Amino acid sequence: MLVTTSTHLEGYTITDHLGVVRGITVRSRGIGGNILGGLQTIVGGRNSIYTELCEKARQEAYNLLILHAQEVGANAIISMRYDANEVMQGVTEVLAYGTAVKVAKVAV
C-alpha cells in the first residue's frame, strides 16, 4: 500500500478515487503507566512512557487505515493525516485518515 500526505504520487496516475478511509483507536494508560509517566513529568525531559503510548496508538490507527483502504480495493492512500482528541481525562482517540485511490505506474 502506497501512502502519502501529498495529493498525488510521483510516478503514478490516479485511476480511481474510492473515497475517505480511516483507522481509529482509543487508548488509555493503566494506573502503573500513569504513575511512571507522572514521575517522568516531574523530572522533566522526554517522557518515554507517554511517547510509547502515543506511538502505539498512531501505529494502530495507521494499520487500521491500511485495512480499510484494502477493504475498498485501494492500492494507495493520498492526503493521509492524523488527528487526536481527548475523549475523557486519560483517554485519547487517534484517527488516521486519507483518500483511498487506485493508481497505476506511469510508463517511462
N, C-alpha and C positions, 0 to 999 in steps of 0.2 A: 504494500500500500504506500503510495507516494503521498506525503503530507507537506503542505507549505502554508505559511502565513500570507503569502502573496496571492494575488487574484489570478495568477497564471503559473504554468510550469514551463520553464525554459526547455526547448527541445520537444515539447509535446503540444498537441492540439486538443482542445476540449471538444469532444464529440457529442456529449450529452450531459445536461445538468439534471441531477436526481433529487435535489432539494437539501434542506438543512438536516444534518445529522448531529447527534450529541452523545456524550457519555457523562453521566452524573454519578457522584458518590457523596455520601455524607459520612464524615469521620469524627471521632472524638478520641481523646486520650484518656486512658484509665487513671485511677487515683494515684497509682505509683508513678506513672509518667508525669502527671500534673505536679506531684511533689518534686520530682527531679528537675522538671522543666522550670518550676518556680525557683528552686535553688540556683539553677544556672542563670536565671534572670537577675537574682540578687548579686551574683558575682560579676555579671556583665559579659560582654563579648558574644561570640557565636553561640547560639542556643541549639545544640545538636539534637536534643530531644524533639523540639518542635520543628526543626528543619527536616528531620526524618519523617515525622508525621505528615508535613506538607508535601514532601517529595513523593511519599507513598500514595497520598490522595491524588496528586496530579497524575501519577503514572496509572493508577486505577481508572481515573476518568478518561485518560488518553486511550487506554486499552479498550474501554467500553465504546469510545468514539469509533475506533477502528472496526470493532464488531458490528456496530450499527451501519457503518458505511458498507461493509461486506454484505450485510443482510439486504441492502437495497441494490446491490450489484455494482457498486463503485469500484474503481481501481485507483482512485486518488481523492484527496480532500484538499480543497483550496480555502483560503481565508480562515484558517484554523486559529482559534483563540481560546483562552482560559478565562474563567470568571470564578469568583469565590464570594460567598456570603456566609455570615454567621447566622445560623438558624436559631440558636439559643446560646447562652454562655457556654463555651467549651465544645460546641458542636458546629462544625463547618461543612458547608456544601461546596464542592468543587465541580465545576462544569467545564467540559471541553466541547467545543462546537465548531462547525465549519460547514462548507457546502460540498456535498458528495457529487463527484463528477466521474464520467468515463473519459479517459484520454487515450490518444494514440500517438506513438512516437513519430516525429516529423522526419520524413526521408531526407537525407542529406545529399 
